Amino acid sequence: MADKAQRLWHPFADMSRIPGHELVLARGEGCWLWDDVGRRYLDVTAGLWFANVGHGRAEIADAAAAQLRSLAAYSIFDRYANEPALALADRLAAIAPIEDAAVFFTSGGSDSVDTAAKMARRYWQLRGHTERTVIVARTNAYHGMHGFGTALAGIPGNAAGWGQIMPDVLHVPHDDHTALAAVFAQHGTKIAAVIGEPVIAAGGVYPPVEGYWKQVRALCDEYDTLLIADEVVTGYGRLGSWFASDLFEIRPDLVTTAKGLTSGYLPLGAVLVGPRVRDELWSAGAGMFRHGYTYSGHAAACAAALSNLDILEHEDLAAQVRRLTPVLAAELDSLRGLPAVREVRHVGLLGAVQLAQPEQTDTLVARLRERGMLLRGLVGHSIQISPPFVITETELRKFAAVLAEELTELGRDHAA
């Protein structure tokens, strides 16, 4: 029976267990958060993978506030625009992992995925290949929770319980080039696009196997298929470069982004669109692209994004990620061999610890929270590690020490 006093419905939550147990966060600064009774926590996940520049950045708040005072928002449908949206589009095109990209703004990552999927299908419709509607996704994938994102979900629990949401979606084992080649051999003339996260994130943090993305790109070239890189998590410096597509030489046709675009200060996403797709959808005979969002190109959100990019560049936070990458790797690797640990995985400032006993995941997250460390479980067996880029080596090692202690204690509990 629901608590009648509970009005806030939490996403990704068992609401039968929430009333009376909420953790109310009140403020943040850098890598730290404080709750409503003043207790401090280290944010080891950067919120939901987004707080790249850390919390409490007054300059981002000031940039958004200044824009709100002049023009908070106005639709950019048809011929309308605003200065922050125009400036941000130029800025993103300059750093995009696609030469000569156009930028389509959305409200977040799920919007970006739906947009890219529709662009891919529309591209083939305009080319006269109406049969090319299939989109290939990978196991363990997370692509948001809108219509296409739910259908493309490679995490079984996220796709279950809704009925069929979207037809013409195929899944292949992640990082298995041979399996993808077999799907192309059978369905190649019907495939509109392949979508994949450069590093699987919410599905457990799985870096790609060596050479995988070059093989995917080669298959897409062979079958003249579009390639969508979902960089909602990996974009804007998480692996030490602007985009993971550059790091892994993916050469995508479209890139979905959000999260680190504003470091979460305001909701905003973007699809970076290469000339192949843009030129077809912008051609004289293509007509109106009947897609967009009320808050596409929201002026204040774009102003926040521009300020966020300034911070990333001026403080060279990508270099900070590169400096901390071997520190995180060494700390996580030191956990190998603990009885409670089945596997550790990491790349850049992304990591996961998979537990030998999956049922202990929630217990570990709760114990770490009691010790002032905020983490979350992934797919029922791993914990997410993705701190803000401004975390110090000392703070990172402090977290790792607490994690090692709690994992050791979990191992003792299981043995007992």
C-alpha positions as CSV (number, residue, x, y, z in Angstrom):
1,M,0.0,0.0,0.0
2,A,1.5,3.3,-1.0
3,D,2.2,6.0,1.5
4,K,-0.5,8.7,0.8
5,A,2.0,11.4,1.8
6,Q,4.4,10.4,-0.9
7,R,4.0,12.5,-4.0
8,L,7.3,12.3,-5.8
9,W,7.5,9.3,-8.1
10,H,11.2,8.4,-8.5
11,P,12.5,7.1,-11.8
12,F,14.1,3.6,-11.8
13,A,12.7,3.0,-8.3
14,D,10.6,0.4,-6.6
15,M,8.2,2.8,-5.1
16,S,6.9,0.3,-2.6
17,R,10.3,0.8,-0.8
18,I,10.9,4.5,-1.1
19,P,8.6,6.4,1.3
20,G,10.4,7.3,4.4
21,H,13.8,6.4,3.0
22,E,14.6,9.3,0.6
23,L,18.1,10.9,0.7
24,V,17.4,14.6,0.2
25,L,20.4,16.4,-1.3
26,A,20.7,20.1,-0.7
27,R,23.9,21.4,-2.2
28,G,27.1,20.5,-4.0
29,E,30.6,21.8,-4.4
30,G,33.2,20.1,-6.6
31,C,33.0,16.3,-6.0
32,W,31.1,16.7,-2.7
33,L,27.4,16.8,-1.9
34,W,25.5,17.7,1.3
35,D,22.1,16.4,2.4
36,D,19.4,18.3,4.1
37,V,20.8,17.6,7.6
38,G,24.3,18.6,6.6
39,R,26.0,15.3,6.1
40,R,28.7,15.2,3.4
41,Y,29.1,12.7,0.6
42,L,31.7,12.1,-2.1
43,D,29.9,11.9,-5.5
44,V,31.7,9.0,-7.1
45,T,29.3,8.8,-10.1
46,A,29.1,12.4,-11.1
47,G,25.3,12.2,-10.6
48,L,24.1,10.1,-13.5
49,W,27.4,10.3,-15.3
50,F,27.0,14.0,-16.0
51,A,28.7,16.3,-13.5
52,N,32.0,16.4,-15.4
53,V,33.1,19.8,-14.2
54,G,31.8,19.2,-10.7
55,H,29.1,20.8,-8.6
56,G,28.6,24.4,-7.5
57,R,30.1,26.2,-10.6
58,A,28.9,29.7,-10.1
59,E,30.0,30.7,-13.6
60,I,27.6,28.3,-15.3
61,A,24.8,29.5,-13.0
62,D,25.7,33.1,-13.9
63,A,25.7,32.5,-17.6
64,A,22.3,30.8,-17.5
65,A,20.9,33.5,-15.3
66,A,22.1,36.3,-17.6
67,Q,20.5,34.6,-20.5
68,L,17.3,34.0,-18.6
69,R,17.1,37.8,-17.9
70,S,17.4,38.7,-21.6
71,L,15.7,35.8,-23.4
72,A,15.0,32.7,-21.5
73,A,13.7,30.6,-24.4
74,Y,12.0,30.7,-27.7
75,S,11.3,27.9,-30.2
76,I,14.0,27.4,-32.9
77,F,11.5,25.7,-35.2
78,D,11.4,26.9,-38.8
79,R,13.6,30.0,-39.2
80,Y,13.9,31.1,-35.5
81,A,17.2,31.1,-33.7
82,N,18.9,32.6,-30.7
83,E,22.6,33.6,-30.2
84,P,23.6,30.9,-27.7
85,A,22.2,28.1,-29.9
86,L,24.0,29.5,-32.9
87,A,27.3,29.9,-31.0
88,L,27.0,26.4,-29.4
89,A,26.3,24.7,-32.8
90,D,29.5,26.3,-34.2
91,R,31.5,25.3,-31.1
92,L,30.3,21.7,-31.2
93,A,31.0,21.4,-34.9
94,A,34.5,22.5,-34.3
95,I,35.2,19.7,-31.8
96,A,32.9,17.0,-33.3
97,P,34.4,13.6,-34.3
98,I,32.8,14.2,-37.7
99,E,34.1,16.6,-40.3
100,D,31.7,19.4,-41.2
101,A,29.0,18.3,-38.8
102,A,25.6,19.9,-38.3
103,V,24.1,20.1,-34.9
104,F,20.5,19.2,-33.9
105,F,19.6,20.2,-30.3
106,T,17.5,18.1,-28.0
107,S,16.5,18.1,-24.4
108,G,18.7,15.1,-23.3
109,G,20.2,11.8,-24.2
110,S,17.0,9.8,-24.8
111,D,15.8,12.6,-27.2
112,S,19.1,12.4,-29.0
113,V,18.8,8.7,-29.5
114,D,15.2,8.9,-30.9
115,T,16.3,11.8,-33.1
116,A,19.3,9.9,-34.6
117,A,17.2,6.7,-35.2
118,K,14.6,8.7,-37.0
119,M,17.2,10.5,-39.0
120,A,18.7,7.2,-40.1
121,R,15.4,5.8,-41.2
122,R,14.4,9.1,-42.9
123,Y,17.7,9.1,-44.8
124,W,17.0,5.8,-46.5
125,Q,13.3,6.8,-47.2
126,L,14.6,9.8,-49.1
127,R,17.2,7.7,-50.9
128,G,14.3,5.5,-52.1
129,H,15.3,2.4,-50.0
130,T,12.1,2.1,-48.0
131,E,13.1,-1.4,-47.0
132,R,16.1,-0.2,-44.9
133,T,14.4,0.3,-41.6
134,V,16.3,-2.1,-39.3
135,I,18.5,-0.7,-36.6
136,V,21.1,-3.0,-35.0
137,A,21.9,-2.6,-31.4
138,R,24.1,-4.6,-29.0
139,T,23.6,-6.6,-25.8
140,N,24.2,-4.7,-22.5
141,A,23.4,-1.4,-24.3
142,Y,21.6,1.5,-22.8
143,H,20.2,4.1,-25.2
144,G,17.8,6.0,-23.0
145,M,14.1,5.2,-22.3
146,H,12.1,6.9,-25.0
147,G,10.5,4.7,-27.7
148,F,13.5,3.9,-29.8
149,G,15.8,3.8,-26.8
150,T,13.6,1.2,-25.0
151,A,13.4,-0.9,-28.1
152,L,17.1,-0.7,-28.6
153,A,17.8,-1.6,-25.0
154,G,20.3,-4.4,-24.6
155,I,19.7,-4.6,-20.9
156,P,16.9,-7.1,-20.7
157,G,15.1,-5.6,-17.7
158,N,14.8,-2.2,-19.5
159,A,13.1,-3.7,-22.5
160,A,10.8,-6.1,-20.7
161,G,7.3,-5.4,-19.5
162,W,6.1,-2.9,-22.2
163,G,5.2,-5.1,-25.1
164,Q,6.7,-4.5,-28.5
165,I,7.5,-0.7,-28.7
166,M,9.4,-0.5,-32.0
167,P,9.6,-3.0,-34.9
168,D,12.7,-3.7,-37.0
169,V,15.3,-3.8,-34.2
170,L,18.0,-6.5,-34.0
171,H,20.4,-7.2,-31.2
172,V,23.9,-8.7,-31.5
173,P,26.4,-9.7,-28.8
174,H,28.5,-6.7,-27.9
175,D,32.1,-6.6,-29.1
176,D,31.4,-9.7,-31.3
177,H,32.4,-8.7,-34.8
178,T,31.7,-12.2,-36.1
179,A,28.1,-12.1,-34.9
180,L,27.6,-8.6,-36.4
181,A,29.0,-9.9,-39.7
182,A,26.5,-12.7,-39.7
183,V,23.6,-10.3,-39.1
184,F,24.8,-8.2,-42.0
185,A,25.1,-11.2,-44.2
186,Q,21.4,-12.1,-43.5
187,H,19.8,-8.6,-43.2
188,G,22.3,-6.2,-44.8
189,T,20.0,-4.9,-47.4
190,K,17.4,-3.9,-44.7
191,I,19.7,-2.4,-42.2
192,A,19.5,1.4,-41.8
193,A,22.0,1.8,-39.1
194,V,24.1,0.3,-36.3
195,I,24.1,2.0,-33.0
196,G,26.6,1.5,-30.1
197,E,28.2,3.1,-27.1
198,P,31.9,3.4,-27.6
199,V,32.1,2.0,-24.0
200,I,29.1,0.3,-22.7
201,A,28.1,2.3,-19.6
202,A,24.9,1.5,-17.7
203,G,25.2,-2.1,-19.0
204,G,28.2,-2.6,-16.7
205,V,31.1,-0.5,-18.1
206,Y,32.6,-2.7,-20.8
207,P,35.4,-1.2,-22.8
208,P,35.6,-2.4,-26.4
209,V,37.9,-5.2,-27.4
210,E,41.0,-4.1,-29.3
211,G,40.1,-3.2,-32.9
212,Y,36.4,-3.8,-32.6
213,W,35.2,-0.4,-33.7
214,K,37.4,-0.5,-36.8
215,Q,35.8,-3.8,-37.7
216,V,32.3,-2.3,-37.2
217,R,33.1,0.7,-39.4
218,A,34.4,-1.6,-42.1
219,L,31.2,-3.7,-42.1
220,C,29.1,-0.5,-42.3
221,D,31.2,0.7,-45.2
222,E,30.9,-2.7,-46.9
223,Y,27.1,-2.7,-46.7
224,D,26.7,1.1,-47.1
225,T,25.1,1.4,-43.6
226,L,25.0,4.3,-41.2
227,L,26.9,4.1,-37.9
228,I,25.6,5.9,-34.8
229,A,27.9,6.4,-31.9
230,D,26.0,7.0,-28.6
231,E,28.3,9.3,-26.7
232,V,25.8,10.5,-24.1
233,V,28.2,9.1,-21.4
234,T,31.6,9.2,-23.1
235,G,31.3,12.6,-24.8
236,Y,33.0,15.8,-23.5
237,G,36.1,14.4,-22.0
238,R,35.1,11.3,-19.9
239,L,37.9,9.2,-21.5
240,G,40.5,12.1,-21.8
241,S,39.5,13.3,-25.3
242,W,36.5,15.3,-26.4
243,F,34.9,12.2,-27.8
244,A,35.5,8.4,-27.5
245,S,34.9,8.2,-31.3
246,D,38.3,9.9,-31.8
247,L,40.0,7.6,-29.3
248,F,38.7,4.4,-30.9
249,E,38.7,5.7,-34.5
250,I,35.0,4.9,-34.9
251,R,34.3,7.4,-37.8
252,P,30.5,7.7,-37.1
253,D,27.9,9.2,-39.3
254,L,25.9,10.5,-36.3
255,V,26.8,11.1,-32.7
256,T,24.3,11.3,-29.8
257,T,25.3,13.5,-26.9
258,A,23.9,15.1,-23.7
259,K,25.0,14.8,-20.0
260,G,28.5,16.3,-20.1
261,L,27.4,18.9,-22.6
262,T,26.2,21.0,-19.7
263,S,27.6,18.9,-16.9
264,G,24.0,18.5,-15.9
265,Y,23.4,22.2,-15.0
266,L,20.5,22.4,-17.4
267,P,18.9,19.7,-19.6
268,L,20.3,19.7,-23.1
269,G,21.4,17.2,-25.7
270,A,22.6,17.3,-29.3
271,V,23.0,15.1,-32.3
272,L,26.1,15.7,-34.3
273,V,25.2,14.9,-37.9
274,G,27.7,14.2,-40.7
275,P,27.5,15.6,-44.2
276,R,26.1,12.3,-45.7
277,V,22.9,12.4,-43.6
278,R,22.7,16.2,-43.4
279,D,23.0,16.8,-47.1
280,E,20.2,14.3,-47.9
281,L,17.8,15.6,-45.2
282,W,18.6,19.2,-46.2
283,S,18.2,18.7,-50.0
284,A,15.7,20.7,-51.9
285,G,13.3,17.8,-52.4
286,A,13.5,16.5,-48.9
287,G,10.8,18.8,-47.5
288,M,10.3,19.5,-43.8
289,F,12.1,17.3,-41.3
290,R,9.0,16.8,-39.0
291,H,10.8,16.3,-35.8
292,G,12.0,18.5,-32.9
293,Y,11.3,19.4,-29.3
294,T,9.9,22.4,-27.5
295,Y,13.2,23.0,-25.8
296,S,15.5,22.2,-28.7
297,G,18.1,25.0,-28.7
298,H,16.8,26.4,-25.4
299,A,18.7,29.7,-25.0
300,A,19.6,29.4,-21.3
301,A,20.6,25.8,-21.6
302,C,22.8,26.6,-24.5
303,A,24.4,29.5,-22.5
304,A,25.1,27.0,-19.7
305,A,26.7,24.6,-22.2
306,L,28.9,27.3,-23.6
307,S,30.1,28.2,-20.0
308,N,30.6,24.5,-19.3
309,L,32.8,24.0,-22.4
310,D,34.8,27.1,-21.4
311,I,35.6,25.4,-18.1
312,L,36.5,22.1,-19.7
313,E,38.9,24.0,-22.1
314,H,40.4,26.7,-19.8
315,E,41.1,24.2,-16.9
316,D,42.2,21.5,-19.4
317,L,40.1,18.9,-17.6
318,A,40.7,16.4,-20.3
319,A,44.3,16.4,-19.3
320,Q,43.2,15.9,-15.7
321,V,41.2,12.9,-16.8
322,R,44.3,11.5,-18.5
323,R,46.4,12.1,-15.3
324,L,43.8,10.3,-13.1
325,T,43.2,7.4,-15.5
326,P,46.2,5.3,-14.3
327,V,45.4,6.2,-10.7
328,L,41.8,4.8,-11.0
329,A,43.1,1.8,-13.0
330,A,45.7,0.9,-10.3
331,E,43.2,1.3,-7.5
332,L,40.6,-0.9,-9.1
333,D,43.2,-3.5,-10.3
334,S,44.3,-3.8,-6.7
335,L,40.8,-5.2,-5.9
336,R,41.3,-8.2,-8.1
337,G,41.6,-11.4,-6.0
338,L,39.3,-10.2,-3.2
339,P,36.7,-12.9,-2.5
340,A,33.8,-10.5,-3.0
341,V,35.0,-9.4,-6.4
342,R,34.4,-11.2,-9.7
343,E,35.8,-8.7,-12.1
344,V,36.9,-5.0,-12.4
345,R,36.7,-3.0,-15.6
346,H,37.9,0.5,-16.4
347,V,38.8,3.0,-19.2
348,G,39.4,6.7,-18.7
349,L,37.4,7.9,-15.7
350,L,34.9,5.1,-16.1
351,G,35.0,2.0,-13.9
352,A,32.9,-0.9,-12.6
353,V,33.5,-3.5,-9.9
354,Q,31.4,-6.6,-10.5
355,L,30.6,-8.7,-7.4
356,A,31.0,-12.4,-7.0
357,Q,27.6,-12.5,-5.3
358,P,25.3,-10.2,-7.3
359,E,22.8,-10.1,-4.4
360,Q,25.3,-8.1,-2.4
361,T,25.3,-5.1,-4.8
362,D,22.6,-3.2,-3.0
363,T,24.2,-3.9,0.4
364,L,27.5,-2.6,-0.8
365,V,25.9,0.6,-2.2
366,A,24.1,1.1,1.1
367,R,27.3,0.5,3.2
368,L,29.3,3.0,1.1
369,R,26.5,5.6,1.4
370,E,26.7,5.2,5.2
371,R,30.4,6.0,4.9
372,G,29.8,9.1,2.9
373,M,30.3,7.7,-0.6
374,L,27.5,7.9,-3.2
375,L,27.5,5.2,-5.9
376,R,24.9,3.1,-7.6
377,G,24.5,-0.4,-8.8
378,L,24.5,-1.4,-12.4
379,V,22.5,-4.3,-13.9
380,G,22.3,-6.1,-10.6
381,H,25.9,-7.1,-10.2
382,S,28.3,-4.1,-10.6
383,I,28.9,-0.7,-9.1
384,Q,29.4,2.4,-11.2
385,I,32.5,4.5,-10.8
386,S,32.6,7.7,-12.8
387,P,33.7,10.7,-10.7
388,P,33.7,14.4,-11.7
389,F,36.9,15.3,-13.6
390,V,37.8,17.7,-10.7
391,I,38.3,14.9,-8.2
392,T,41.8,14.9,-6.7
393,E,44.1,12.0,-6.5
394,T,43.8,12.1,-2.7
395,E,40.0,11.9,-2.9
396,L,40.1,9.1,-5.4
397,R,42.5,7.1,-3.3
398,K,40.4,7.8,-0.2
399,F,37.3,6.4,-2.0
400,A,39.3,3.3,-3.2
401,A,40.5,2.6,0.4
402,V,36.9,2.7,1.7
403,L,35.7,0.5,-1.2
404,A,38.4,-2.0,-0.5
405,E,37.5,-2.2,3.2
406,E,33.8,-2.7,2.4
407,L,34.5,-5.4,-0.2
408,T,36.8,-7.2,2.3
409,E,34.0,-7.1,4.8
410,L,31.5,-8.4,2.3
411,G,33.8,-11.3,1.6
412,R,33.9,-12.1,5.3
413,D,30.1,-11.9,5.5
414,H,29.7,-14.3,2.7
415,A,32.2,-16.8,4.1
416,A,30.5,-16.7,7.4
